[in-house]
Amino acid sequence: MGVMRIGHINVKVMDMAAALQHYEKVLGMKTVHTDADGNAYLKCWDEWDKYSLILTETDQAGLNHVAYKVEKETDLDELQQRIEASGTATEMLPEGTMPFTGRLLKFNLPSGHEMRLYATKECVGTDVGSTNPDPWPDDIKGAGVHWLDHCLLMCELNPAAGINKVAESTDFMMNVLDFNMAERVMVGPNGDIPAATWLFRTSTPHDIAFVGGERMGLHHFAFFLNDWSAILKSADVMAKNKVKIDVAPTRHGITRGETIYFFDPSGNRNETFAGLGYMAQPDRPVITWTEDQLWRGIFFHSGEESGSFTTAYT
Amino acid sequence: MFGIPTHSIAIPATGEHFSCKDHEALLAAMVKLGRRGIPVGCLNGGCGVCKVRVLKGSVVATGPISRAHVSQEEADANITLACRTAPTSDLELEILGKMKKSFLAQCSKP
């Protein structure tokens, strides 16, 4: 019971036509619906629910909300009580508030980011179906990403002022929503300040991550690819389409993932992420990265800070 | 070169100059200063790290910029993002915000 996985993300874009071109042609998603307000709903080929990305055209970039899917409708009622009991206000949005989607439990994380939980979304099946399926469909475009995998939210961290929204949001996710911690970065003279955390409900090392910064925001959202060769092919696709690559193909020490970071046409950072990392389990010892080795954790090969990786986000 | 109009961009705070082609983004041209401290962010108008003020000269927008990082009042005061702005004349630029600190810190004067 409880949260199963990331379900969808609603991001702001400044040019819908450019955004659709990017998510369809470069990432290989398909537009499945456009609502009366002009929001576009997109799906990856290996996902079975109706959509995982909603693009909203406005005058800025960044996150509107991120949603996680729970197993049962009754989970929403139980979690609403637990969230309210923790001192966080909630709102239950009725079925039909979002198309193809049941009730949505809406609240803000301690960091300020809007999160929603839902149990029901129309199941349309993967593009290869569920009966004697092929391993992949014939009409994949671009990188052909499999599914929306995780997101990384930037949280205000100012130890001198006693502000640590990374710690507060992490505690909320673990204590109230039963997430487990896979890895963390600890900083400060005594190494006792949590500056970043990677949390999971699936069996992979992260379904959400929090990193400390000067203001809240969306650092990136990531899509799954099978392996290193798929990552290199996705880099080819980005070059062919003149996409700004932020970080060339490399490996993370944290989560062991193979990765590329790049920007959508509104400056939202995307990641294609490969590899299941390792088997994440609630009883697996938490991995700690120390301040002197944190960039080795982030970019394992170079071990060095890269450009504006921590300062540029939407 | 090649008959493409090129403008001279001055940064009075550091005494630096660089050249920028007509309709080339200021940030793309600024990178050719070839030094550290030019925080190239998303390049697409979303993250706000390349905030500048145009002190003198005329520019055109090359795409939308995020209202979360440049307010209407700022835009009216000639503040914009260097990744989404191209010169149509010689310019004088002031580097603002997060970019200013690293830009000035990494400026190695002879």
Contacts between the chains, C-beta under 8 A, distances in Angstrom:
chain1	res1	chain2	res2	distance
A	14	B	45	6.5
A	14	B	46	7.3
A	14	B	63	7.8
A	14	B	64	3.9
A	14	B	65	7.7
A	14	B	66	6.8
A	15	B	63	7.1
A	15	B	64	5.9
A	59	B	64	7.3
A	59	B	66	7.2
A	59	B	67	4.1
A	60	B	46	7.5
A	60	B	66	4.0
A	60	B	67	4.8
A	60	B	68	4.1
A	60	B	69	7.6
A	61	B	42	7.8
A	61	B	44	7.8
A	61	B	45	7.5
A	61	B	46	3.3
A	61	B	47	7.5
A	61	B	66	5.2
A	61	B	68	7.4
A	62	B	46	7.3
A	62	B	66	7.6
A	62	B	68	6.5
A	244	B	42	6.9
A	244	B	43	4.7
A	244	B	44	6.7
A	246	B	42	7.6
A	263	B	42	4.3
A	263	B	43	6.5
A	263	B	44	5.3
A	263	B	46	7.3
A	264	B	44	7.1
A	265	B	44	5.5
A	266	B	44	5.8
A	266	B	45	6.8
A	266	B	46	4.8
A	266	B	64	7.5
A	266	B	66	7.6
A	267	B	41	7.2
A	267	B	42	3.2
A	267	B	43	7.3
A	267	B	44	3.9
A	267	B	45	5.7
A	267	B	46	2.0
A	267	B	47	5.0
A	267	B	66	7.0
A	268	B	42	7.6
A	268	B	46	6.1
A	269	B	42	6.8
A	307	B	39	7.1
A	307	B	40	6.2
A	308	B	39	4.5
A	308	B	40	6.3
A	308	B	41	4.7
A	308	B	47	7.6
A	308	B	49	5.6
A	311	B	39	6.1
A	311	B	41	7.1
A	311	B	49	5.8
A	311	B	98	6.0
A	312	B	39	6.9
A	312	B	41	3.1
A	312	B	42	5.5
A	312	B	47	4.1
A	312	B	49	5.0
A	313	B	47	5.9
A	314	B	42	7.3
A	314	B	46	4.7
A	314	B	47	5.7
A	314	B	66	7.1
A	314	B	68	7.6
